[in-house]
């Protein structure tokens, strides 16, 4: 049975993930960097994975920056990258729109430079006004300085019956000062004003996965991310395996409560997980064991035992808890109390 078929517990791997998969499709915010600075162990881990022959591709729902700008930032952080190593939701939505519009069609641009460049790459002509005779509206994150008038311009055009495309619908975006409204929040503004629904390209939807495969040529990719509802669900929708790293937005409680489409193949602390094998989680009667930890269900609560003898990494305890919670939940969501079991892990 493949990992993709078994969503009852995290999977094990006898070889390093960087050897088992040919390409890592890496999210950026919360995985490689946070607030513009490299996350601990990211640079060293990616350098070693690349030296071992793994291709690294950086996949982001942020449509604001161009691939050139993203590659330059990564290189400054110590992760050498070129524009061809970066795949953005702007590229995915531009391909989606170009597939439905004639070459050279005008499109109303609601977004920033990354989206402008991507549209031109696909032979579309960005315009600024609903009165510039556009054939469609394409919306992406435009940064904190995008004015209210841009949403009004989109609304005018969509109410005239034009098709509407959105790069992604992430409601929030992380920044150096905290969490800010993302493109999804802006899409909601236009949706409320028009009653229309956009065609969406970004993670977790198939157009984004298709874009990454077309641009990387990956044969056996693994998605690496920190968000269950974009990165991990995107891997699920694309039929590929995934590694969740705990350096971003997802915590242990959210992971235990994940429905099947949000359950990663593997779980690790950070990008060092690419360089190692992954431990097996094995049934132990009605419990599950990983390393020195055993997880079981007692009444309405998850219970975790072990670890105190130094045999088990705390992360193994989380893996065992996932197996117990996901098995009980089946195709649903775990509703057990998890706080006591998680408290002693320090994750």
C-alpha positions as CSV (number, residue, x, y, z in Angstrom):
1,X,0.0,0.0,0.0
2,X,1.4,3.4,-0.9
3,X,1.8,6.2,1.6
4,X,-0.8,8.2,-0.4
5,X,-3.4,5.5,0.2
6,X,-2.8,5.0,4.0
7,X,-3.9,8.1,5.9
8,X,-4.3,6.4,9.3
9,X,-0.7,7.2,10.5
10,X,2.5,8.9,9.5
11,X,4.7,6.7,7.3
12,X,8.2,5.5,7.8
13,X,11.1,5.6,5.4
14,X,14.2,3.4,5.5
15,X,16.2,5.9,3.5
16,X,16.6,9.6,3.7
17,X,13.8,11.5,2.0
18,X,16.3,13.4,-0.1
19,X,17.3,10.0,-1.6
20,X,13.8,8.6,-1.9
21,X,12.4,11.5,-3.9
22,X,13.9,13.3,-6.8
23,X,12.4,16.8,-6.2
24,X,11.4,18.7,-3.1
25,X,8.5,21.1,-3.8
26,X,9.1,23.5,-0.9
27,X,6.8,26.2,0.5
28,X,8.7,29.3,1.5
29,X,7.1,31.2,4.4
30,X,7.3,29.1,7.5
31,X,9.5,26.5,5.9
32,X,12.6,28.1,4.4
33,X,12.2,31.6,6.0
34,X,10.1,33.6,8.4
35,X,9.9,37.4,8.4
36,X,12.5,37.4,5.7
37,X,15.1,35.5,7.7
38,X,16.2,31.9,7.2
39,X,14.6,29.4,9.6
40,X,17.0,27.4,11.7
41,X,18.8,24.5,9.9
42,X,17.1,25.4,6.6
43,X,20.2,26.6,4.7
44,X,22.4,23.7,5.8
45,X,19.7,21.1,5.2
46,X,18.9,22.4,1.7
47,X,22.5,22.7,0.8
48,X,23.1,19.1,1.8
49,X,20.0,17.8,0.0
50,X,21.0,19.6,-3.2
51,X,24.6,18.3,-3.0
52,X,23.2,14.8,-2.8
53,X,21.3,15.2,-6.1
54,X,17.8,16.3,-5.0
55,X,16.3,19.0,-7.0
56,X,14.8,21.9,-5.0
57,X,11.9,23.9,-6.2
58,X,10.3,26.7,-4.3
59,X,6.5,26.9,-4.6
60,X,4.7,29.9,-3.2
61,X,1.1,31.1,-3.2
62,X,2.4,34.7,-2.9
63,X,1.8,36.3,-6.3
64,X,3.4,39.6,-5.5
65,X,7.1,38.9,-6.1
66,X,8.6,37.8,-9.4
67,X,10.6,34.5,-9.5
68,X,13.7,36.7,-10.0
69,X,13.1,38.5,-6.8
70,X,12.4,35.4,-4.8
71,X,15.5,33.7,-6.2
72,X,17.6,36.7,-5.3
73,X,16.2,36.7,-1.7
74,X,17.0,32.9,-1.3
75,X,20.5,33.4,-2.6
76,X,21.1,36.2,-0.1
77,X,20.0,33.9,2.6
78,X,22.6,31.3,1.5
79,X,20.3,29.1,-0.6
80,X,21.5,29.6,-4.2
81,X,18.5,29.6,-6.5
82,X,17.6,30.8,-10.0
83,X,14.3,32.1,-11.3
84,X,13.6,28.7,-12.9
85,X,13.7,27.2,-9.4
86,X,10.7,29.3,-8.2
87,X,7.1,28.5,-9.0
88,X,4.4,31.1,-8.0
89,X,0.6,31.1,-8.0
90,X,0.9,34.1,-10.4
91,X,2.4,31.7,-13.0
92,X,-0.3,29.1,-12.3
93,X,-3.2,31.6,-12.7
94,X,-1.6,33.1,-15.8
95,X,-1.5,29.7,-17.4
96,X,-5.1,29.0,-16.3
97,X,-6.4,32.3,-17.8
98,X,-4.3,31.9,-21.0
99,X,-5.9,28.5,-21.6
100,X,-9.3,30.2,-21.9
101,X,-8.5,33.5,-23.6
102,X,-7.1,34.3,-27.1
103,X,-3.4,35.2,-27.4
104,X,-2.9,38.9,-26.8
105,X,-6.1,39.3,-24.9
106,X,-6.3,42.2,-22.4
107,X,-6.8,41.3,-18.8
108,X,-7.6,43.6,-15.9
109,X,-4.7,43.3,-13.5
110,X,-5.5,43.4,-9.8
111,X,-2.2,42.7,-8.2
112,X,1.5,43.4,-8.2
113,X,4.6,43.0,-10.4
114,X,4.8,39.2,-10.0
115,X,1.4,38.8,-11.6
116,X,2.1,41.4,-14.3
117,X,5.3,39.5,-15.4
118,X,3.5,36.1,-15.3
119,X,0.6,37.4,-17.5
120,X,3.0,38.8,-20.1
121,X,4.9,35.5,-20.1
122,X,1.7,33.8,-21.2
123,X,1.0,36.4,-24.0
124,X,-1.7,38.3,-22.1
125,X,-1.7,42.1,-21.9
126,X,-2.3,43.6,-18.4
127,X,-4.5,46.7,-18.2
128,X,-5.4,48.9,-15.3
129,X,-9.1,49.8,-15.8
130,X,-12.4,48.1,-16.4
131,X,-12.8,50.7,-19.2
132,X,-9.7,49.4,-21.1
133,X,-11.7,46.7,-22.8
134,X,-10.4,43.7,-20.8
135,X,-11.5,40.1,-21.6
136,X,-11.1,38.9,-18.0
137,X,-10.1,39.9,-14.5
138,X,-7.0,38.4,-12.8
139,X,-6.5,39.0,-9.1
140,X,-3.4,38.3,-6.9
141,X,-1.9,39.7,-3.8
142,X,-0.8,43.2,-4.4
143,X,0.9,44.0,-1.1
144,X,-0.1,46.2,1.8
145,X,-0.4,49.4,-0.3
146,X,-3.1,48.1,-2.7
147,X,-5.8,50.7,-2.7
148,X,-9.6,50.1,-2.3
149,X,-10.1,51.5,-5.8
150,X,-8.5,48.4,-7.3
151,X,-11.2,46.2,-5.7
152,X,-13.8,48.5,-7.1
153,X,-12.2,48.3,-10.6
154,X,-12.4,44.5,-10.4
155,X,-16.1,44.7,-9.3
156,X,-17.1,46.9,-12.2
157,X,-15.5,44.5,-14.7
158,X,-16.9,41.3,-13.1
159,X,-20.4,42.8,-12.9
160,X,-20.2,43.3,-16.7
161,X,-19.9,39.5,-17.0
162,X,-16.2,39.1,-17.4
163,X,-14.5,35.9,-16.2
164,X,-12.6,36.3,-12.9
165,X,-9.4,34.4,-12.0
166,X,-7.6,34.5,-8.6
167,X,-4.1,33.4,-7.9
168,X,-5.1,31.9,-4.5
169,X,-7.5,32.4,-1.6
170,X,-5.2,32.3,1.4
171,X,-7.0,34.5,3.9
172,X,-3.8,35.5,5.8
173,X,-0.1,36.0,5.0
174,X,2.7,36.0,7.5
175,X,5.0,38.9,7.9
176,X,7.8,40.3,10.1
177,X,5.2,42.0,12.4
178,X,2.7,39.2,12.5
179,X,-0.2,37.9,10.4
180,X,-1.8,40.2,7.9
181,X,-4.8,39.8,5.5
182,X,-3.9,37.8,2.4
183,X,-5.2,37.6,-1.1
184,X,-8.1,35.5,0.0
185,X,-9.4,38.4,2.1
186,X,-9.2,40.7,-0.9
187,X,-11.0,38.1,-3.0
188,X,-13.8,38.0,-0.4
189,X,-14.2,41.8,-0.8
190,X,-14.8,41.4,-4.5
191,X,-16.9,38.3,-4.0
192,X,-19.2,40.2,-1.7
193,X,-19.5,43.1,-4.1
194,X,-20.3,41.0,-7.1
195,X,-21.8,37.7,-6.0
196,X,-19.4,36.0,-8.4
197,X,-17.0,33.1,-7.9
198,X,-13.4,33.2,-9.2
199,X,-11.5,30.3,-10.8
200,X,-8.6,29.8,-8.4
201,X,-5.2,28.4,-9.4
202,X,-3.0,28.3,-6.2
203,X,-2.4,25.7,-3.6
204,X,-4.2,23.4,-2.7
205,X,-5.9,23.3,-6.1
206,X,-4.6,21.2,-9.1
207,X,-3.5,24.1,-11.4
208,X,-0.7,24.9,-9.0
209,X,0.5,21.3,-8.8
210,X,0.3,21.0,-12.6
211,X,2.4,24.2,-12.9
212,X,5.1,22.8,-10.6
213,X,5.3,19.5,-12.4
214,X,5.5,21.2,-15.8
215,X,8.3,23.5,-14.7
216,X,10.3,21.0,-12.7
217,X,9.8,17.8,-14.7
218,X,9.6,16.0,-11.3
219,X,9.0,12.2,-11.5
220,X,8.8,11.5,-7.8
221,X,8.2,14.7,-5.9
222,X,7.6,15.4,-2.3
223,X,5.7,18.5,-1.1
224,X,7.3,20.1,2.0
225,X,5.2,22.6,3.8
226,X,4.0,24.0,7.2
227,X,0.3,24.5,6.4
228,X,-2.3,21.7,6.4
229,X,-4.9,23.5,4.3
230,X,-2.6,24.5,1.4
231,X,0.6,22.5,1.3
232,X,-0.6,19.2,2.6
233,X,-4.0,19.3,0.9
234,X,-2.3,20.4,-2.3
235,X,-0.1,17.3,-2.1
236,X,-3.2,15.2,-1.5
237,X,-5.0,16.7,-4.5
238,X,-1.9,16.1,-6.6
239,X,-1.6,12.5,-5.6
240,X,1.9,13.0,-4.1
241,X,3.5,12.5,-0.7
242,X,4.3,15.2,1.8
243,X,6.4,16.3,4.7
244,X,5.0,18.6,7.3
245,X,7.6,20.7,9.2
246,X,6.7,22.3,12.5
247,X,8.4,25.6,11.9
248,X,5.4,27.5,10.7
249,X,1.7,27.8,11.5
250,X,0.7,24.2,12.3
251,X,0.9,23.0,15.9
252,X,0.4,19.6,17.4
253,X,-3.3,20.0,18.2
254,X,-4.1,21.0,14.7
255,X,-2.2,18.1,13.3
256,X,-4.0,15.6,15.5
257,X,-7.4,17.0,14.4
258,X,-6.5,16.9,10.7
259,X,-9.1,15.2,8.3
260,X,-7.6,12.8,5.8
261,X,-6.8,15.4,3.1
262,X,-4.7,17.3,5.6
263,X,-2.7,14.4,7.0
264,X,0.9,14.5,5.8
265,X,2.9,11.4,4.9
266,X,5.8,12.4,7.2
267,X,6.2,14.8,10.1
268,X,9.4,16.4,11.3
269,X,10.6,19.4,13.2
270,X,12.3,21.3,10.4
271,X,14.1,20.7,7.1
272,X,16.6,18.4,8.6
273,X,13.8,15.8,8.1
274,X,14.8,15.7,4.4
275,X,18.2,14.3,5.3
276,X,17.1,11.3,7.4
277,X,14.9,8.3,7.2
278,X,11.6,8.4,9.1
279,X,10.6,6.0,11.9
280,X,7.8,3.6,11.6
281,X,4.7,3.8,13.7
282,X,3.6,0.3,14.6
283,X,0.4,-1.1,16.1
284,X,0.8,-2.4,19.7
285,X,-2.5,-4.1,20.5
286,X,-5.0,-1.2,20.6
287,X,-2.2,1.4,20.9
288,X,0.5,2.7,18.6
289,X,4.2,2.8,19.2
290,X,6.9,5.0,17.8
291,X,10.4,5.1,19.3
292,X,10.1,5.1,23.0
293,X,6.5,6.3,23.1
294,X,3.1,4.6,23.1
295,X,-0.2,6.4,22.3
296,X,-3.7,5.1,23.0
297,X,-7.2,6.2,23.6
298,X,-8.7,6.2,27.1
299,X,-12.4,7.3,27.2
300,X,-12.5,10.7,25.4
301,X,-8.8,11.4,25.8
302,X,-5.6,10.6,24.0
303,X,-3.0,9.2,26.4
304,X,0.8,9.1,25.8
305,X,3.2,7.0,27.8
306,X,7.0,6.5,27.6
307,X,9.8,8.8,26.6
308,X,11.2,9.3,30.1
309,X,13.9,6.6,29.6
310,X,15.6,8.7,26.8
311,X,14.7,6.1,24.1
312,X,12.3,8.3,22.3
313,X,12.5,11.7,20.6
314,X,9.5,13.8,21.5
315,X,8.6,13.9,17.8
316,X,8.1,10.2,17.9
317,X,5.5,10.8,20.6
318,X,3.6,13.1,18.3
319,X,3.8,10.6,15.5
320,X,2.3,7.9,17.8
321,X,-0.4,10.3,18.8
322,X,-1.3,11.0,15.2
323,X,-1.7,7.3,14.5
324,X,-4.1,6.9,17.5
325,X,-6.1,10.0,16.7
326,X,-6.3,9.4,12.9
327,X,-7.2,5.8,13.2
328,X,-10.1,6.6,15.6
329,X,-11.3,9.5,13.5
330,X,-11.2,7.5,10.2
331,X,-12.5,9.8,7.5
332,X,-13.5,12.4,10.0
333,X,-11.9,14.7,12.5
334,X,-10.5,13.6,15.9
335,X,-12.6,15.1,18.7
336,X,-10.7,13.6,21.6
337,X,-9.1,15.7,24.3
338,X,-5.4,16.1,23.4
339,X,-4.0,18.7,25.7
340,X,-2.5,16.5,28.4
341,X,-0.9,14.2,25.9
342,X,0.8,17.1,24.0
343,X,1.8,19.0,27.1
344,X,4.8,16.9,27.9
345,X,6.3,16.9,24.4
346,X,7.5,20.5,24.2
347,X,6.7,20.8,20.5
